[in-house]
Amino acid sequence: SVGDLGRAIPLSEQTLTDRVRVLGADHPNTLTSRNNLAYAYESVGDLGRAIPLSEQTLTDRVRVLGADHPNTLASRNNLAYAYRSVGDLGRAIPLFEQTLTDTERVLGADHPRTLASRSNLAAAYESVGDLGRAIPLFEQTLTDAERVLGADHPDTLTFRSNLAGAYRSVGDLGRAIPLFEQTLTDRVRVLGADHPRTLTSRHILAYAYMSVGDLGRAIPLFEQTLTDAERVLGADHPRTLASRHILAYAYRSVGDLGRAIPLFEQTLTDAERVLSPDHPMIATLRANMERARSTSDPNAG
């Protein structure tokens, strides 16, 4: 939960091994351990191990618990999310749609897991550029969450951020930025300034400022976010690496290559050490670093 995946993953692996030995491979607690380990692998971008484990967990939960058990529905959602993470929207979207239909039927339209399923489906639609279906679904989810959970519930704040992101995706920064600003203010108040979700809000708001060319507000916010992420999550956390990457990109955007290039280089070195080799951040980092180097070298290209 605090982003220390270096200690979390070995402990999750040990717990799964011990539960298989003590409780058996089909015990519900063993299935929960398998689900948690798959989620941990996904958190560090190791989709090569996460997806097969998520698929196995879903198959076993359907067989042991039944297709309509809440934990089975959670596994189906997690697997769809993993497919989305590797860009396999052809498998992710039908699974999200099925999960939402089943969750509404089993748990009810207002259940918190149903709201989360609706938001996940909207995010998948957004990923394929189908904003015509994504935005109304995000808006409905936020309205329902404010009614059911309350305006200050952490999930409501997440749904508000998701809607703001969808507005940004269609270029409606006039609605997106105030919503991002509101979400950051509310997360600082409700969750605290150092909560990982608050750090995410600060990062997203800075990115929105950069999108409208307001680097004067974006860069200090990126710098603050990176400092806080290194302190709270650790220097090697994937979110910290993402913060370092986007700060380097912002420096490059204002022509400050003296700060951009070393930061790109450091982040790439750390990402190659920490993340799986096929993590998408690595390829993006390498490309951005080469562009920055080419810009600094008049003889390049």
DOPA-339477 format. One record per residue: z negated, x negated, y of N, C-alpha, C, O in turn. Coordinates in steps of 0.2 Angstrom, whole numbers, padded with zeros to 4 digits, always signed. Layout:
REM residues N
ZXYZXYZXYZXY ...
//
This chain:
REM residues 301
+0000-0004-0006+0000+0000+0000+0000-0004+0006+0003-0002+0011 -0003-0010+0006-0003-0015+0012+0003-0020+0012+0003-0024+0016 +0007-0019+0007+0013-0023+0006+0013-0029+0003+0017-0034+0003 +0007-0030-0001+0006-0036-0005+0009-0036-0012+0005-0035-0017 +0016-0036-0012+0019-0034-0018+0019-0040-0023+0019-0040-0029 +0017-0046-0020+0016-0052-0024+0011-0052-0029+0011-0054-0034 +0005-0048-0027+0000-0047-0031+0000-0040-0035-0002-0039-0040 +0004-0035-0032+0004-0028-0034+0008-0028-0041+0006-0025-0046 +0014-0032-0041+0019-0031-0046+0016-0034-0053+0016-0031-0058 +0013-0040-0053+0010-0043-0059+0004-0038-0062+0004-0037-0068 +0001-0035-0057-0005-0031-0059-0002-0024-0062-0005-0022-0067 +0003-0022-0059+0007-0016-0062+0010-0017-0069+0009-0013-0073 +0013-0023-0069+0015-0025-0076+0010-0026-0081+0011-0023-0087 +0004-0029-0079-0001-0029-0084-0004-0022-0086-0005-0021-0092 -0005-0018-0081-0007-0011-0082-0003-0008-0087-0005-0004-0092 +0004-0008-0086+0008-0004-0091+0008-0007-0098+0008-0003-0103 +0008-0014-0098+0007-0017-0105+0001-0015-0109+0001-0013-0115 -0005-0015-0105-0011-0013-0108-0011-0005-0110-0014-0003-0115 -0008-0001-0106-0008+0006-0107-0004+0008-0113-0006+0012-0117 +0002+0004-0114+0006+0005-0120+0002+0003-0126+0002+0007-0131 -0002-0002-0126-0006-0005-0131-0012+0000-0133-0013+0001-0139 -0015+0002-0128-0021+0006-0129-0020+0013-0129-0023+0017-0134 -0016+0016-0125-0015+0024-0125-0009+0026-0129-0008+0031-0131 -0004+0021-0129+0003+0023-0133+0008+0024-0127+0007+0025-0122 +0014+0023-0130+0020+0023-0125+0021+0030-0122+0024+0030-0116 +0019+0035-0125+0020+0042-0122+0014+0045-0119+0015+0051-0116 +0009+0042-0118+0003+0045-0115+0005+0046-0107+0008+0042-0104 +0003+0052-0104+0005+0053-0097+0003+0047-0092+0006+0046-0088 -0003+0044-0094-0005+0039-0089+0000+0033-0090+0001+0029-0085 +0002+0032-0096+0007+0026-0097+0013+0028-0093+0016+0023-0090 +0016+0034-0094+0022+0036-0090+0021+0035-0082+0025+0033-0079 +0015+0036-0080+0013+0035-0073+0013+0028-0071+0016+0026-0066 +0011+0024-0076+0011+0016-0074+0018+0014-0074+0020+0010-0070 +0022+0017-0079+0030+0015-0079+0033+0017-0072+0037+0013-0069 +0031+0023-0070+0034+0025-0064+0032+0021-0058+0036+0019-0054 +0025+0019-0058+0023+0015-0052+0026+0008-0052+0028+0005-0047 +0027+0005-0058+0030-0002-0058+0038-0001-0056+0040-0006-0052 +0041+0004-0058+0048+0005-0056+0048+0005-0048+0052+0002-0045 +0043+0009-0045+0043+0010-0038+0042+0003-0034+0044+0001-0029 +0037-0001-0038+0036-0008-0035+0042-0012-0035+0043-0016-0030 +0046-0012-0041+0052-0016-0041+0057-0014-0035+0060-0018-0032 +0057-0007-0034+0062-0005-0029+0059-0007-0022+0064-0009-0018 +0053-0008-0021+0050-0010-0015+0052-0017-0013+0053-0018-0007 +0053-0021-0018+0056-0028-0016+0063-0029-0017+0066-0034-0017 +0067-0023-0018+0074-0023-0019+0076-0025-0025+0082-0027-0026 +0072-0025-0030+0074-0027-0037+0076-0021-0041+0073-0018-0045 +0082-0018-0039+0085-0012-0042+0087-0013-0049+0088-0008-0053 +0089-0019-0051+0091-0021-0057+0086-0019-0062+0087-0017-0068 +0079-0020-0061+0074-0018-0065+0071-0011-0063+0069-0008-0068 +0072-0009-0057+0069-0003-0055+0073+0003-0058+0070+0008-0061 +0079+0003-0058+0083+0009-0060+0083+0010-0068+0081+0016-0070 +0083+0005-0072+0083+0007-0079+0076+0009-0081+0075+0014-0085 +0070+0007-0077+0064+0009-0079+0063+0016-0076+0059+0020-0079 +0066+0018-0070+0065+0025-0068+0069+0030-0072+0067+0035-0074 +0075+0027-0075+0079+0032-0080+0075+0033-0086+0074+0038-0089 +0071+0027-0089+0067+0028-0095+0061+0033-0094+0060+0037-0098 +0058+0032-0088+0052+0036-0086+0054+0044-0086+0051+0048-0088 +0060+0045-0083+0062+0052-0082+0064+0055-0089+0061+0060-0090 +0067+0051-0093+0069+0054-0100+0062+0055-0104+0062+0060-0107 +0058+0050-0103+0051+0051-0107+0047+0057-0104+0044+0061-0108 +0047+0058-0098+0043+0063-0095+0046+0070-0097+0043+0075-0098 +0053+0071-0097+0056+0077-0099+0054+0078-0106+0052+0084-0108 +0054+0073-0110+0052+0074-0117+0045+0076-0118+0043+0080-0122 +0041+0072-0115+0033+0073-0116+0030+0079-0112+0026+0082-0115 +0032+0079-0106+0029+0084-0101+0033+0090-0100+0030+0095-0098 +0039+0090-0101+0044+0095-0100+0047+0095-0093+0045+0091-0089 +0053+0098-0093+0058+0097-0087+0055+0099-0081+0057+0097-0075 +0050+0104-0081+0047+0107-0075+0041+0105-0073+0038+0107-0068 +0038+0100-0076+0032+0097-0074+0032+0093-0068+0037+0090-0066 +0027+0094-0063+0028+0091-0057+0029+0083-0057+0032+0081-0053 +0026+0080-0062+0027+0073-0063+0035+0071-0065+0037+0066-0063 +0037+0076-0069+0045+0075-0070+0049+0076-0064+0054+0072-0063 +0047+0081-0060+0051+0082-0054+0050+0076-0049+0055+0074-0046 +0044+0073-0049+0043+0067-0045+0048+0061-0048+0051+0057-0044 +0048+0060-0055+0053+0055-0058+0060+0056-0056+0063+0052-0054 +0062+0063-0056+0069+0064-0054+0070+0062-0047+0076+0059-0046 +0066+0064-0043+0066+0062-0036+0067+0054-0035+0071+0052-0031 +0062+0051-0038+0062+0043-0038+0068+0040-0040+0071+0035-0037 +0071+0043-0046+0077+0040-0048+0083+0041-0044+0087+0037-0042 +0083+0047-0041+0089+0049-0036+0088+0044-0030+0093+0042-0027 +0082+0043-0028+0081+0038-0022+0083+0031-0024+0086+0028-0020 +0082+0029-0030+0084+0022-0032+0092+0022-0032+0095+0017-0030 +0095+0027-0035+0103+0027-0035+0105+0027-0027+0110+0023-0026 +0102+0030-0023+0104+0030-0016+0103+0023-0013+0107+0021-0009 +0098+0020-0015+0096+0013-0013+0102+0008-0015+0103+0003-0011 +0105+0009-0020+0111+0005-0022+0118+0007-0020+0123+0005-0022 +0117+0013-0016+0124+0016-0014+0127+0020-0019+0133+0022-0017 +0124+0022-0024+0127+0026-0029+0126+0034-0027+0122+0037-0031 +0129+0036-0022+0128+0043-0019+0131+0048-0024+0129+0054-0024 +0136+0046-0028+0139+0051-0033+0134+0053-0038+0134+0059-0040 +0129+0049-0040+0124+0051-0044+0117+0053-0040+0114+0058-0043 +0116+0050-0034+0110+0052-0031+0110+0059-0028+0105+0063-0029 +0115+0061-0025+0115+0068-0022+0115+0074-0027+0110+0078-0025 +0118+0074-0032+0117+0080-0037+0110+0080-0040+0107+0085-0041 +0107+0074-0040+0100+0073-0043+0095+0076-0038+0090+0079-0039 +0096+0074-0031+0092+0077-0026+0093+0084-0025+0088+0088-0025 +0099+0087-0026+0100+0094-0026+0097+0098-0031+0093+0103-0030 +0097+0095-0037+0094+0098-0043+0086+0098-0042+0083+0102-0044 +0084+0092-0040+0076+0091-0039+0074+0096-0034+0069+0099-0035 +0078+0097-0028+0075+0102-0023+0075+0109-0026+0071+0113-0025 +0081+0111-0030+0081+0118-0033+0075+0119-0037+0072+0124-0037 +0074+0114-0042+0068+0115-0047+0061+0115-0043+0057+0118-0045 +0061+0110-0038+0054+0110-0035+0053+0116-0031+0047+0119-0031 +0058+0119-0028+0057+0126-0024+0055+0131-0029+0051+0135-0028 +0058+0131-0035+0056+0136-0040+0050+0135-0044+0046+0140-0045 +0048+0129-0045+0041+0127-0048+0035+0127-0044+0030+0130-0045 +0036+0124-0038+0030+0123-0034+0030+0128-0027+0025+0129-0024 +0036+0130-0026+0037+0135-0020+0040+0131-0014+0040+0125-0014 +0043+0135-0010+0047+0133-0004+0042+0129+0001+0045+0124+0004 +0036+0130+0001+0032+0127+0006+0027+0121+0004+0023+0118+0007 +0028+0120-0003+0024+0114-0006+0026+0108-0002+0032+0107-0001 +0021+0103-0001+0023+0097+0002+0028+0093-0002+0032+0090+0001 +0028+0093-0008+0033+0090-0012+0040+0093-0011+0045+0089-0011 +0040+0099-0010+0047+0103-0009+0049+0101-0002+0055+0099-0001 +0045+0100+0003+0047+0098+0010+0050+0091+0009+0055+0089+0012 +0046+0086+0005+0049+0079+0004+0056+0079+0001+0060+0075+0003 +0057+0084-0004+0063+0084-0008+0069+0086-0003+0074+0084-0003 +0067+0091+0001+0072+0093+0006+0074+0088+0011+0080+0087+0012 +0069+0084+0013+0070+0078+0018+0075+0073+0014+0079+0070+0017 +0073+0072+0008+0077+0067+0004+0084+0069+0003+0089+0064+0004 +0085+0075+0002+0092+0077+0001+0096+0077+0008+0102+0075+0008 +0092+0079+0013+0095+0078+0020+0097+0071+0021+0103+0069+0024 +0093+0066+0019+0094+0059+0020+0100+0057+0016+0104+0052+0018 +0101+0059+0010+0107+0058+0006+0113+0060+0009+0118+0057+0009 +0113+0066+0012+0119+0069+0015+0121+0065+0021+0126+0063+0022 +0115+0062+0025+0117+0058+0031+0120+0051+0028+0124+0049+0032 +0118+0049+0022+0121+0042+0020+0128+0043+0019+0131+0038+0019 +0131+0049+0017+0138+0049+0016+0141+0052+0022+0147+0054+0022 +0138+0053+0027+0141+0055+0034+0141+0062+0034+0145+0065+0039 +0138+0066+0030+0138+0073+0030+0133+0076+0035+0128+0079+0032 +0133+0075+0041+0128+0077+0046+0128+0084+0047+0123+0087+0049 +0134+0087+0046+0134+0095+0046+0129+0098+0042+0126+0103+0043 +0128+0095+0036+0123+0098+0031+0116+0094+0032+0111+0097+0031 +0116+0088+0034+0110+0084+0035+0105+0087+0041+0099+0088+0040 +0108+0088+0047+0104+0089+0052+0101+0096+0052+0095+0096+0053 +0104+0101+0050+0100+0108+0049+0095+0107+0044+0089+0110+0045 +0096+0103+0039+0091+0102+0033+0085+0098+0036+0079+0100+0035 +0086+0093+0040+0081+0090+0043+0077+0094+0048+0071+0094+0048 +0080+0098+0052+0077+0103+0057+0073+0108+0053+0067+0109+0055 +0075+0110+0048+0072+0115+0044+0065+0112+0041+0060+0115+0041 +0066+0106+0038+0060+0103+0035+0055+0101+0041+0049+0102+0039 +0057+0099+0047+0052+0098+0052+0048+0104+0054+0042+0104+0055 +0052+0110+0055+0049+0116+0057+0044+0118+0052+0039+0120+0053 +0046+0118+0045+0042+0120+0040+0036+0116+0039+0030+0118+0038 +0036+0109+0040+0031+0105+0040+0026+0106+0045+0020+0106+0044 +0028+0107+0051+0024+0108+0057+0020+0115+0056+0014+0115+0058 +0023+0120+0053+0019+0126+0051+0015+0125+0045+0009+0128+0045 +0017+0122+0040+0013+0121+0034+0007+0115+0034+0002+0116+0032 +0009+0110+0037+0005+0104+0036+0002+0102+0043-0004+0100+0043 +0005+0105+0049+0002+0103+0055+0006+0098+0059+0009+0094+0055 +0006+0098+0065+0010+0093+0069+0008+0086+0068+0012+0082+0069 +0002+0085+0067+0000+0078+0066-0001+0075+0059-0003+0070+0058 +0001+0079+0054+0001+0076+0047+0006+0071+0047+0011+0071+0049 +0004+0065+0043+0008+0059+0042+0015+0061+0040+0020+0058+0042 +0016+0066+0035+0022+0068+0033+0026+0071+0038+0033+0070+0039 +0023+0075+0042+0027+0079+0048+0029+0073+0053+0035+0074+0055 +0026+0068+0054+0028+0063+0058+0034+0059+0055+0039+0057+0059 +0034+0059+0049+0040+0055+0045+0046+0060+0046+0051+0057+0047 +0045+0066+0045+0051+0071+0045+0053+0071+0053+0059+0072+0054 +0049+0070+0058+0051+0070+0065+0055+0064+0066+0061+0064+0069 +0053+0058+0063+0057+0052+0063+0064+0053+0060+0069+0050+0063 +0064+0056+0054+0070+0057+0051+0075+0061+0055+0081+0059+0055 +0073+0066+0058+0077+0070+0062+0080+0066+0068+0086+0067+0069 +0075+0062+0071+0078+0058+0077+0083+0053+0074+0088+0052+0078 +0082+0051+0068+0087+0046+0065+0094+0049+0064+0099+0046+0065 +0094+0056+0062+0100+0060+0061+0103+0061+0068+0110+0060+0068 +0100+0063+0073+0102+0063+0080+0106+0057+0082+0111+0057+0085 +0102+0051+0081+0105+0045+0082+0112+0044+0079+0117+0041+0082 +0112+0046+0072+0118+0045+0068+0124+0048+0071+0130+0046+0070 +0123+0054+0075+0129+0058+0078+0130+0056+0085+0134+0059+0089 +0126+0051+0087+0127+0048+0094+0123+0052+0099+0124+0051+0105 +0119+0057+0097+0115+0061+0102+0108+0057+0103+0103+0059+0101 +0109+0051+0107+0103+0047+0109+0099+0051+0114+0093+0050+0115 +0101+0056+0117+0097+0060+0122+0092+0064+0119+0087+0065+0122 +0093+0066+0113+0088+0069+0109+0084+0065+0104+0078+0065+0103 +0088+0059+0102+0085+0055+0097+0079+0051+0100+0073+0050+0098 +0080+0047+0106+0075+0043+0109+0069+0046+0111+0064+0044+0109 +0069+0052+0114+0062+0055+0116+0059+0057+0109+0052+0057+0109 +0062+0059+0104+0059+0060+0098+0056+0054+0094+0050+0054+0092 +0060+0049+0095+0057+0042+0092+0051+0040+0096+0046+0038+0093 +0051+0041+0103+0045+0039+0107+0039+0043+0106+0034+0041+0105 +0040+0050+0105+0035+0055+0103+0032+0053+0096+0026+0053+0095 +0036+0051+0091+0034+0049+0085+0029+0043+0085+0024+0043+0082 +0032+0038+0089+0028+0032+0089+0021+0033+0092+0016+0031+0090 +0021+0037+0098+0015+0039+0101+0010+0042+0097+0004+0041+0096 +0013+0047+0093+0008+0051+0088+0006+0047+0082+0000+0047+0080 +0010+0042+0080+0008+0038+0074+0003+0033+0076-0002+0032+0073 +0003+0030+0083-0002+0026+0085-0009+0030+0085-0014+0027+0083 -0008+0036+0088-0014+0040+0088-0017+0042+0082-0023+0042+0081 -0013+0044+0077-0015+0047+0071-0017+0042+0065-0022+0042+0062 -0012+0037+0065-0012+0032+0059-0015+0026+0062-0018+0022+0058 -0015+0024+0068-0017+0018+0071-0011+0013+0072-0006+0014+0069 -0012+0008+0077-0007+0004+0079-0004-0001+0073+0001-0003+0074 -0009-0002+0068-0007-0007+0063-0004-0004+0057-0003-0007+0052 -0004+0003+0057-0002+0006+0050+0006+0004+0049+0010+0004+0054 +0008+0003+0043+0015+0001+0041+0020+0006+0044+0025+0004+0047 +0018+0013+0044+0023+0018+0047+0023+0017+0054+0029+0019+0057 +0018+0015+0058+0018+0014+0065+0022+0008+0066+0026+0009+0071 +0022+0003+0062+0026-0003+0063+0034-0001+0063+0038-0003+0066 +0035+0004+0058+0042+0006+0057+0044+0010+0063+0050+0009+0065 +0040+0014+0066+0042+0018+0071+0043+0014+0077+0048+0015+0081 +0040+0008+0078+0041+0004+0084+0047+0000+0083+0051-0001+0087 +0049-0002+0076+0055-0005+0075+0061+0000+0076+0066-0002+0079 +0060+0006+0074+0066+0011+0075+0067+0012+0082+0073+0013+0085 +0062+0013+0086+0062+0014+0093+0066+0009+0097+0070+0010+0101 +0064+0003+0095+0067-0003+0098+0075-0003+0096+0079-0005+0101 +0076-0002+0090+0083-0001+0088+0087+0004+0092+0093+0003+0094 +0084+0010+0093+0087+0015+0097+0088+0013+0104+0094+0014+0107 +0084+0009+0107+0085+0006+0114+0091+0001+0114+0095+0001+0118 +0091-0003+0109+0097-0007+0108+0103-0004+0108+0108-0006+0110 +0103+0002+0104+0109+0006+0103+0112+0008+0110+0118+0009+0110 +0108+0010+0115+0111+0012+0121+0111+0006+0126+0112+0007+0132 +0110+0000+0123+0111-0006+0128+0105-0008+0132+0106-0012+0136 +0100-0005+0130+0093-0006+0134+0090-0012+0131+0084-0011+0128 +0093-0018+0131+0089-0024+0128+0083-0026+0131+0079-0029+0128 +0082-0024+0138+0076-0026+0141+0070-0023+0138+0065-0026+0139 +0071-0017+0136+0065-0014+0132+0065-0015+0125+0060-0015+0122 +0071-0016+0122+0072-0017+0115+0069-0024+0112+0065-0024+0108 +0071-0029+0116+0068-0036+0113+0061-0037+0113+0058-0039+0108 +0057-0035+0119+0050-0036+0118+0047-0031+0113+0042-0033+0110 +0050-0025+0112+0047-0021+0106+0049-0024+0099+0044-0024+0095 +0055-0027+0099+0056-0031+0092+0051-0036+0091+0049-0038+0086 +0050-0040+0097+0045-0046+0096+0038-0044+0094+0035-0047+0090 +0036-0038+0097+0029-0036+0096+0029-0033+0089+0024-0034+0085 +0034-0030+0086+0034-0027+0080+0034-0033+0075+0031-0033+0070 +0038-0038+0076+0038-0044+0071+0031-0047+0071+0029-0049+0065 +0028-0048+0077+0021-0051+0077+0016-0047+0073+0012-0050+0069 +0017-0041+0074+0012-0036+0070+0014-0036+0063+0009-0036+0059 +0020-0036+0061+0022-0035+0054+0020-0042+0050+0017-0041+0045 +0020-0048+0054+0018-0054+0050+0010-0054+0049+0008-0056+0044 +0007-0051+0054+0000-0051+0054-0003-0045+0049-0007-0047+0045 +0000-0040+0049-0002-0034+0044+0001-0034+0037-0003-0033+0033 +0007-0035+0037+0011-0035+0030+0012-0042+0027+0012-0042+0021 +0012-0047+0031+0013-0054+0028+0020-0056+0030+0024-0052+0031 +0021-0063+0030+0027-0066+0032+0033-0064+0028+0039-0064+0030 +0031-0063+0021+0037-0062+0016+0038-0055+0014+0042-0054+0010 +0035-0050+0018+0036-0043+0016+0043-0041+0018+0045-0043+0023 +0046-0037+0014+0053-0035+0016+0054-0032+0023+0059-0033+0026 +0049-0028+0025+0049-0025+0031+0049-0031+0037+0052-0030+0042 +0045-0036+0035+0044-0042+0040+0051-0045+0041+0053-0047+0046 +0054-0046+0035+0060-0050+0035+0065-0045+0039+0069-0048+0043 +0065-0039+0038+0070-0035+0042+0068-0035+0049+0073-0035+0053 +0062-0035+0051+0060-0036+0058+0063-0043+0061+0065-0043+0067 +0062-0048+0057+0064-0054+0060+0072-0054+0060+0075-0057+0065 +0075-0051+0055+0083-0051+0056+0085-0047+0062+0090-0050+0065 +0082-0041+0063+0085-0038+0069+0083-0041+0076+0087-0040+0080 +0077-0045+0076+0076-0048+0082+0081-0054+0083+0083-0055+0089 +0083-0057+0078+0088-0062+0078+0095-0059+0081+0098-0062+0085 +0096-0053+0078+0102-0050+0080+0102-0048+0088+0107-0049+0091 +0096-0046+0090+0095-0044+0097+0096-0050+0101+0099-0050+0107 +0093-0056+0099+0094-0062+0103+0102-0064+0104+0104-0066+0109 +0105-0063+0098+0112-0064+0098+0116-0060+0103+0121-0062+0106 +0114-0053+0103+0117-0048+0107+0117-0050+0115+0121-0048+0119 +0111-0054+0117+0111-0056+0124+0113-0063+0125+0112-0066+0130 +0116-0066+0120+0119-0072+0120+0114-0078+0120+0115-0084+0121 +0108-0076+0117+0103-0081+0117+0103-0085+0110+0099-0083+0105 +0108-0089+0109+0110-0091+0102+0105-0097+0100+0104-0098+0094 +0101-0100+0105+0096-0105+0104+0090-0102+0100+0087-0106+0096 +0089-0096+0101+0084-0092+0097+0086-0089+0091+0083-0088+0086 +0092-0086+0092+0095-0082+0087+0097-0086+0080+0095-0084+0075 +0100-0091+0081+0102-0095+0075+0097-0098+0071+0097-0097+0065 +0092-0101+0074+0086-0103+0069+0082-0097+0066+0080-0098+0060 +0082-0092+0069+0079-0086+0066+0083-0083+0061+0080-0081+0056 +0089-0083+0062+0094-0081+0056+0093-0085+0050+0092-0083+0044 +0093-0092+0051+0092-0097+0046+0086-0096+0042+0085-0096+0036 +0080-0095+0046+0073-0095+0043+0073-0088+0039+0071-0088+0033 +0076-0083+0042+0075-0076+0038+0079-0077+0032+0077-0074+0027 +0085-0080+0032+0089-0080+0026+0086-0084+0021+0086-0082+0015 +0083-0090+0023+0080-0094+0018+0074-0090+0014+0073-0090+0008 +0070-0086+0018+0064-0083+0016+0067-0077+0011+0064-0075+0006 +0072-0073+0014+0075-0068+0010+0077-0070+0003+0076-0066-0002 +0081-0076+0003+0083-0078-0004+0078-0080-0008+0078-0080-0014 +0072-0082-0006+0066-0084-0010+0062-0078-0012+0060-0078-0018 +0062-0073-0008+0058-0067-0009+0061-0061-0013+0058-0058-0017 +0067-0060-0010+0071-0054-0013+0075-0056-0019+0077-0061-0020 +0078-0050-0022+0082-0051-0028+0089-0054-0025+0091-0052-0019 +0093-0058-0029+0099-0061-0026+0104-0056-0024+0108-0057-0019 +0104-0049-0027+0109-0044-0025+0106-0040-0019+0109-0034-0018 +0101-0041-0016+0098-0037-0011+0103-0037-0005+0105-0042-0003 +0105-0031-0003+0110-0030+0003+0108-0034+0009+0112-0036+0013 +0101-0035+0010+0099-0038+0016+0102-0045+0016+0104-0048+0022 +0103-0049+0011+0104-0056+0010+0112-0056+0013+0113-0061+0017 +0116-0052+0010+0123-0053+0012+0124-0051+0020+0128-0055+0023 +0120-0046+0022+0121-0045+0029+0118-0050+0034+0121-0052+0039 +0113-0053+0031+0110-0059+0035+0115-0065+0035+0116-0068+0041 +0118-0066+0030+0122-0072+0029+0128-0071+0034+0130-0076+0038 +0131-0065+0034+0136-0063+0038+0135-0064+0046+0138-0067+0050 +0129-0061+0048+0127-0061+0055+0125-0069+0057+0127-0071+0063 +0122-0073+0052+0121-0080+0054+0128-0083+0055+0128-0087+0060 +0133-0082+0051+0139-0086+0052+0142-0084+0058+0145-0088+0062 +0142-0077+0060+0145-0075+0067+0141-0078+0072+0145-0081+0077 +0135-0079+0072+0131-0082+0077+0133-0090+0078+0134-0092+0083 +0134-0093+0072+0136-0100+0072+0143-0101+0075+0144-0106+0079 +0147-0096+0073+0154-0097+0076+0154-0096+0083+0158-0099+0087 +0150-0091+0086+0150-0090+0093+0148-0096+0097+0150-0098+0102 +0143-0100+0093+0140-0106+0097+0145-0112+0096+0144-0117+0100 +0150-0112+0092+0154-0117+0091+0161-0116+0093+0165-0112+0090 +0163-0118+0099+0170-0116+0102+0175-0118+0097+0181-0116+0098 +0174-0123+0093+0180-0125+0088+0180-0122+0082+0184-0123+0077 +0175-0117+0081+0174-0113+0074+0180-0108+0074+0183-0106+0079 +0182-0107+0068+0187-0102+0066+0194-0104+0068+0199-0100+0067 
//
